[in-house]
Each structure stands twice: as C-alpha cells, then as structure tokens.
Amino acid sequence: MNATPTVVTAEQKICLPATANLTLSDVTLGSTPGLAYSYFTDAAATSALATPSSVGTGTYYIKGTDSFGCFDIRPVAVSTNSVAVDAIGGGAAAVTVGNETPAFTDATPGGTWSIANGTGSATIDSSGIVTGVSAGTVTVVYSIANAGCISAASKSLTVGEGGVIPGNAFCAGKSISKTSCIGVSGAVLNDDAATTDGVEYDWASAASSVLGDGFGATTATRALVEIGGQCWSRYNMDVVNSNDTPAINDGIDRGSSDYYNRAGVEPAANEGLLYQWSAAMNGSTAERAQGVCPSGWHVPSDCEWMFLENSLGMTVADQVATGYRNSGIVGIKLTTGGSSGFAALLSGNGLYAPSFQGRGVNGFFWSSSPSGSSAFNRSVQYNVTSIYRGANSVAQSYSVRCKGLIFFIDFYWSKSY
C-alpha cells in the first residue's frame, strides 16, 4: 500500500499591485518529493485556477499528485501588507509659477507626501502644500509604508508660466499669478459677448458667506471674469475679517470692516464691505496674501493690477506711474458696462472710517502690496477713462476684489492664495 503524499504550503505575502506565483518551488517547500502540482480556486479541486503564476490576494488550493495517482490538497493564502490609500483630495489641478497650492489632503493616516517631478519641478511639505520653481507637469504622491509594502495615491498637477509684463522693469522678477477661470472648481462658462475683453463664468461657491468658501455674493451668476489669462472676482468681498475691530476715526488702521456709512446690511447687491488694509489682508502683511478672499484666491498685488492694466492696453510708462493714468482708457473698461467685464462696483470708501464718501461715484480697491506705512490701491470713477494708482493710508477703507487661482486655485511659492 502506497503512503498518501503530503502537500505543505507557505502563505504568500505580496505588495500590491504585485501578484504571487504559486508555481514556485518555495510555495510547496517541505512537500513529498516528486509530486505533480495543479492549482484550483476551490477546496474540492474542481475549478482550475487559470493563471497560477499570477494571482492576487485570496485563498487558493494546490493539489499534489504522486506517480501512483494518490494526492493531497492544501490551501495556500495570499495576503498583503499594502494599505488601501484613499484618493488625493484638495489642492488644485493647475497652478502658476510663483504661487503655492492649497494643501492636498488624504483621509488615510500615516502617510508622507512627495512629488514625482515630470516636465516641471516642484516640492511638497509634510502638510501637503506644494511649492515649485518651474513650469510643466508634476505628480503629487501620497504614500504609506507598511511591513515592506509601499502604497500610494497620485494626482497630476500642471504648473503654468506666471504672468510677465514686457518692458515693465518694476515688476521684473515679481510673482504674477496667471491662471484660467476654467480651472476653478465649480466654474461654468457663461460669457457675455458684449464684454469683448473678458470672459465670464458662473461660480457655485460665490454665493457662500463663509470665510474661505466664497465671496458672500447675492448671486453666483457671472461671478468670475478672465482677463488676459487672469481670473478675477466680479463681486466685492463681503466677509468679515477675523481681526475685525471698529475704527474710531483716529487715522489708525484698527482692522475694521464696515458697510458704507456703517449700514446694518450691504447697501446694494455684491458691493461688499469696505476694509481697512489690515482687515483686507486678514492680519497678514505678505504680498499676495489670501486675506479675506476664499481659499485658493488672494488679494492682488500691485504688479497683478498692472498685468490687468497691461492686458487692457495701458502703456508701461503709465502702469508704473502714480496718480490718474489714461492710456488704454482702462478706467472705462473696468467699470460696470465696460468692455473688460470686470464691472467695478462704485462702493465709495471710508476716509478714516467711520467717515464715508463717494458711493456711486468712486470705487476704491486695495492691493496686497505695502509701501512704507501705506499700501498701493486702485480707484475708478463712473464714466472716467483714467484709473488711479497710489499708495494711500492703510487706515482708509476700500473694497477688495479677489484674484484667482484656481481653485484655488495659484501658488505663491509661499502660501496658497
């Protein structure tokens, strides 16, 4: 009588997406010598395993048969130490050289962030914020190592060239974000053909009044406009800054944000609040800071205003000048009904608030660029061709128009604005 053969199997460990090869000799090491092996998906060995040399995780069955036809069937487990990693969320799909993305996120704990540089170059910190140095396409990677297995999720990030103003030495080397509105999450093209210099988009988040989410607008319709490749809000910010302190008409920037004449409600749809400079910047002093703008947006810099003016036909000489500049009739183009689609709302200003003036006549807008104890701003007037550039007292209260990103979008190789 022949002895029954014995099959001995060893559990197989794989790192996904790799597979196990059940036909290797070490899988059945210790079994009766000389057995012929066959492979099955069931314990009765009735359903043959199609590809025993390449299997994923699960339990399979190996049948060892000797020369007399006697056999033994034993299970073999294939398992993994790989961790299932959630898809990467947050961040932006497209950004601009000279900016920084909002943080990418992943719900799976214990991982690390890295960048697989492709045609561009970028880095990422431990919290998922990307900074970069050159245009191209890179891959954001979130990986988790466990018992020798490395699991990862990835997301492509396109780094576009930043804005450049030919001949403008003042802005040479400055970061100027230039990102299309099409990259803004929730943006839908809804262009007004009459505004020939700009392209409008609806934006679902515009009507939110939550800091960091939207503009606090009364409507999401045509809330964005793209001019010269830059994406701008068409509505004034209507979100109270986190450091808000009432002004007392003493010429000091106390971080106040008020409706015109300190009205209890917004004077008219989408006119927004009037902010002292530190309020507009939400306490930051960094050029192109997020300020009171939504996540992925920022308070535009002086040079970003110049890029806009350049796109609308202003000469370089006028761009860098202070006072009223007339070339390109940019003032007319920026006001409501103008060809740019910017639709500057004439919300007036707070002159050392709480003294207010000029509503319906002037629109004043902060930049994020300080100048000594002052800060640069722009102002337009109804039916006036010129636009004013000056460095005015930070204690005055002006409107804020936010500049994208793209969902942020942008990246200031320092903080996502």
Residue pairs with C-beta under 8 A, 6 or more apart in sequence:
2 66
2 68
2 70
3 70
4 70
4 72
5 31
5 32
5 35
5 64
5 65
5 66
5 70
5 71
5 72
6 31
6 32
6 64
6 72
7 28
7 31
7 32
7 35
7 37
7 62
7 63
7 64
7 72
7 73
7 74
8 28
8 29
8 30
8 31
8 74
9 27
9 28
9 62
9 74
9 75
9 76
10 26
10 27
10 28
10 29
10 76
11 76
11 77
11 78
11 79
12 20
12 22
12 27
12 76
12 77
12 78
12 79
13 78
13 79
13 80
13 81
14 20
14 56
14 57
14 78
14 79
14 80
14 82
15 80
15 81
15 82
15 148
15 149
15 150
16 56
16 57
16 80
16 82
16 149
16 151
19 54
19 55
19 56
20 54
20 55
20 56
20 78
21 27
21 52
21 53
21 54
21 55
22 39
22 49
22 52
22 53
22 55
22 60
22 62
22 76
22 78
23 37
23 39
23 52
23 53
27 62
27 76
28 35
28 37
28 62
28 64
31 64
32 64
32 66
32 72
34 66
34 67
35 64
35 65
35 66
36 64
36 65
36 66
37 62
37 63
37 64
37 65
38 45
38 48
38 62
38 63
38 65
39 48
39 49
39 52
39 60
39 61
39 62
39 63
40 46
40 47
40 48
40 49
40 60
40 61
40 62
40 63
40 73
41 47
41 48
41 49
41 60
41 61
42 61
43 61
43 73
43 75
45 61
45 63
45 73
49 55
49 60
52 60
55 78
56 78
57 78
57 79
57 80
58 77
58 78
59 75
59 76
59 77
59 78
60 75
60 76
60 78
61 73
61 74
61 75
61 76
62 73
62 74
62 75
62 76
63 71
63 72
63 73
64 71
64 72
64 73
64 74
65 71
80 149
81 146
81 147
81 148
81 149
82 146
82 149
82 150
82 151
83 108
83 110
83 144
83 146
83 149
83 151
84 108
84 151
85 106
85 108
85 111
85 142
85 143
85 144
85 151
85 152
85 153
86 106
86 107
86 108
86 153
87 106
87 153
87 155
88 104
88 105
88 106
88 140
88 142
88 153
88 154
88 155
89 104
89 105
89 106
89 107
90 102
90 103
90 104
90 105
90 128
91 101
91 102
91 103
91 104
91 105
91 128
91 130
91 140
91 155
91 157
92 101
92 102
92 157
92 183
92 296
92 405
92 406
92 407
92 408
92 409
92 410
92 411
93 155
93 156
93 157
93 158
93 183
93 406
93 407
94 157
94 158
94 159
94 160
94 179
94 180
94 183
94 406
94 409
95 101
95 130
95 132
95 157
95 158
95 159
95 160
95 179
95 405
95 406
95 409
95 410
95 411
96 159
96 160
96 161
96 162
96 163
96 177
96 178
96 179
96 410
96 411
97 132
97 133
97 134
97 135
97 159
97 160
97 161
97 162
97 175
98 162
98 174
98 175
98 176
98 177
98 411
98 412
98 413
99 162
99 175
99 177
99 288
99 405
99 410
99 411
99 412
99 413
99 416
99 417
100 129
100 130
100 131
100 410
100 411
100 412
100 413
100 414
100 415
100 416
100 417
101 129
101 130
101 157
101 408
101 409
101 410
101 411
101 416
102 129
102 295
102 296
102 407
102 408
102 409
102 416
103 127
103 128
103 129
103 416
104 113
104 124
104 128
104 129
104 130
104 140
104 142
104 155
105 128
106 128
106 142
106 153
108 142
108 144
108 153
110 144
111 142
111 143
111 144
112 126
112 142
112 143
112 144
113 124
113 125
113 126
113 127
113 128
113 140
113 141
113 142
114 124
114 141
114 143
115 122
115 123
115 124
115 130
115 138
115 139
115 140
115 141
116 138
116 139
116 141
116 154
117 138
117 139
118 136
118 137
118 138
118 139
119 136
119 137
119 138
120 132
120 134
120 135
120 136
120 137
120 138
120 158
120 159
121 132
121 133
121 134
121 136
121 138
122 130
122 131
122 132
122 133
122 134
122 138
122 157
122 159
123 130
123 131
123 132
124 130
124 131
124 140
125 131
128 142
129 415
129 416
130 140
130 157
130 411
131 411
131 413
131 414
132 138
132 159
132 411
132 413
133 413
134 159
135 159
135 160
135 161
136 158
136 159
137 156
137 157
137 158
137 159
138 156
138 157
138 159
139 154
139 155
139 156
139 157
140 154
140 155
140 156
140 157
141 152
141 153
141 154
142 152
142 153
142 154
143 150
143 151
143 152
144 150
144 151
144 152
160 178
160 179
161 178
162 175
162 176
162 177
162 178
163 176
163 177
163 178
163 228
163 229
163 230
163 304
163 307
164 176
165 171
165 176
165 303
165 306
165 307
165 310
165 316
165 319
166 316
167 316
168 303
168 306
168 310
168 316
168 319
168 320
170 303
170 306
170 319
170 320
171 303
171 306
171 307
174 301
174 303
175 288
175 301
175 412
175 413
176 301
176 303
176 304
176 307
177 230
177 288
177 298
177 304
177 403
177 404
177 405
177 410
177 411
177 412
177 417
178 228
178 229
178 230
178 307
179 229
179 230
179 231
179 404
179 405
179 406
179 409
179 410
180 226
180 229
180 231
180 406
181 187
181 199
181 201
181 224
181 225
181 226
181 231
181 404
181 406
182 189
182 201
182 226
183 231
183 405
183 406
183 407
183 409
184 201
184 203
184 224
184 231
184 296
184 404
184 405
184 406
184 407
184 408
184 409
185 205
185 406
185 407
185 408
185 409
186 203
186 204
186 205
186 407
187 201
187 202
187 203
187 224
188 201
188 202
188 203
188 204
189 199
189 200
189 201
190 200
190 201
190 202
190 221
190 222
191 199
191 200
191 201
192 200
192 222
192 341
194 339
195 225
195 338
195 339
195 340
195 341
196 339
197 227
197 311
197 312
197 333
197 339
197 340
197 341
198 225
198 226
198 227
198 339
198 340
198 341
198 342
199 225
199 226
199 227
199 341
200 222
200 224
200 225
200 226
200 234
200 341
201 222
201 223
201 224
201 225
201 226
202 220
202 221
202 222
202 223
202 224
203 214
203 220
203 223
203 224
204 220
205 213
205 214
205 215
205 220
205 294
206 214
206 215
206 217
206 219
206 220
206 223
206 224
206 233
206 235
207 214
207 215
207 216
207 217
207 218
207 219
207 220
207 223
208 214
208 215
208 216
209 216
209 238
209 239
210 239
211 239
211 240
211 242
211 292
212 294
212 295
213 294
213 295
214 294
215 223
215 233
215 235
215 236
215 237
215 238
215 239
215 270
215 272
215 294
215 402
216 237
216 238
216 239
216 272
217 223
217 235
217 238
217 269
217 270
218 266
218 269
218 270
219 269
219 270
222 234
222 341
223 233
223 234
223 235
224 231
224 232
224 233
224 234
224 404
225 231
225 232
225 234
225 340
225 341
225 342
225 343
226 232
227 308
227 311
227 312
227 340
227 341
227 342
228 307
228 308
228 310
228 311
228 312
229 311
230 304
230 307
230 308
230 311
230 403
230 404
231 403
231 404
231 405
231 406
232 300
232 308
232 342
232 401
232 402
232 403
232 404
233 293
233 297
233 401
233 402
233 403
233 404
234 270
234 341
234 342
234 343
235 270
235 272
235 345
236 270
236 271
236 272
236 273
236 345
236 347
236 399
236 400
236 401
237 272
237 273
237 275
237 280
237 292
237 293
237 399
237 400
237 401
237 402
238 266
238 270
238 271
238 272
238 273
239 273
239 292
240 257
240 273
240 292
241 255
241 257
241 275
241 279
241 280
241 282
241 283
241 291
241 292
242 282
242 283
243 255
243 278
243 279
243 282
243 283
244 255
244 256
244 257
244 279
245 254
245 255
245 256
246 254
246 256
246 258
246 354
247 254
247 256
247 258
247 276
247 350
247 352
247 353
247 354
247 395
247 397
248 254
248 354
249 352
249 353
249 354
249 355
250 352
251 352
251 393
251 395
252 395
253 276
253 277
253 278
253 279
253 393
253 394
253 395
254 276
254 278
254 395
255 276
255 278
255 279
255 283
256 275
256 276
256 279
256 350
256 353
256 397
257 273
257 274
257 275
257 276
257 279
257 280
257 292
257 397
258 273
258 274
258 350
258 353
258 354
258 397
259 265
259 266
259 267
259 273
259 274
260 267
260 271
260 274
260 347
260 348
260 350
260 356
260 359
261 267
261 354
261 356
261 359
262 353
262 354
262 356
266 272
266 273
267 347
267 359
268 345
270 345
271 345
271 347
271 399
272 345
272 347
272 399
272 400
273 399
273 400
274 347
274 348
274 349
274 350
274 353
274 356
274 397
274 398
274 399
275 292
275 366
275 397
275 398
275 399
275 400
276 350
276 353
276 394
276 395
276 396
276 397
277 366
277 370
277 375
277 394
277 395
277 396
277 398
278 394
279 292
279 397
280 291
280 292
280 299
280 366
280 368
280 398
280 400
281 289
281 291
281 292
281 299
281 368
282 289
282 290
282 291
282 292
284 290
284 291
285 370
286 368
286 414
286 415
287 301
287 368
287 369
287 370
288 298
288 299
288 300
288 301
288 304
288 368
288 412
288 417
289 298
289 299
289 368
289 415
289 417
290 297
290 298
290 299
290 415
290 416
290 417
291 298
291 299
291 368
291 400
291 417
292 299
292 400
293 299
293 400
293 402
293 403
293 417
294 402
294 408
295 408
295 416
296 404
296 405
296 406
296 407
296 408
296 409
296 410
296 416
296 417
297 402
297 403
297 404
297 405
297 408
297 409
297 410
297 417
298 368
298 402
298 403
298 405
298 410
298 412
298 417
299 366
299 367
299 368
299 400
299 402
299 403
299 417
300 308
300 367
300 368
300 401
300 402
300 403
301 367
301 368
301 369
302 367
302 369
302 376
302 389
303 369
304 367
304 403
305 367
305 376
305 378
305 389
306 314
306 319
306 320
308 342
309 318
309 319
309 325
309 328
309 330
309 387
310 316
310 319
312 328
312 330
312 333
312 334
312 340
313 327
313 328
313 329
313 330
313 333
314 325
314 327
314 328
314 330
314 387
315 327
315 328
317 327
318 325
318 326
318 327
318 328
319 325
321 389
322 389
322 390
322 391
323 388
323 389
323 390
324 386
324 387
324 388
325 386
325 387
325 388
325 389
326 385
326 386
329 385
330 385
330 386
330 387
331 380
331 381
331 384
331 385
331 386
331 387
332 338
332 383
332 384
332 385
333 339
333 340
333 342
334 340
334 342
334 344
334 380
334 387
335 342
335 343
335 344
335 346
335 363
335 380
335 381
335 382
335 383
336 343
336 344
336 345
336 346
337 343
338 344
344 363
344 365
344 380
344 401
345 363
345 399
346 358
346 359
346 360
346 361
346 362
346 363
346 380
346 381
346 382
347 359
347 363
347 364
347 399
348 356
348 357
348 358
348 359
348 360
348 361
348 362
348 363
348 364
349 356
349 357
349 358
349 362
349 364
349 379
349 396
349 397
349 398
350 356
350 396
350 397
350 398
351 357
351 396
351 397
352 393
352 395
352 396
353 395
353 396
353 397
356 397
358 364
360 382
361 381
361 382
362 379
362 380
362 381
363 379
363 380
363 381
363 399
364 377
364 378
364 379
364 396
364 398
364 399
365 377
365 378
365 379
365 398
365 399
365 400
365 401
366 375
366 377
366 398
366 399
366 400
367 375
367 376
367 377
367 378
368 375
369 375
369 376
370 376
370 394
371 391
372 391
373 393
373 394
374 391
374 392
374 393
374 394
375 391
375 392
375 394
376 389
376 390
376 391
377 388
377 389
377 390
377 391
377 392
377 398
378 387
378 388
378 389
379 387
379 388
379 390
379 398
380 387
380 388
403 410
404 410
405 411
405 416
405 417
408 416
409 416
410 416
410 417
411 417
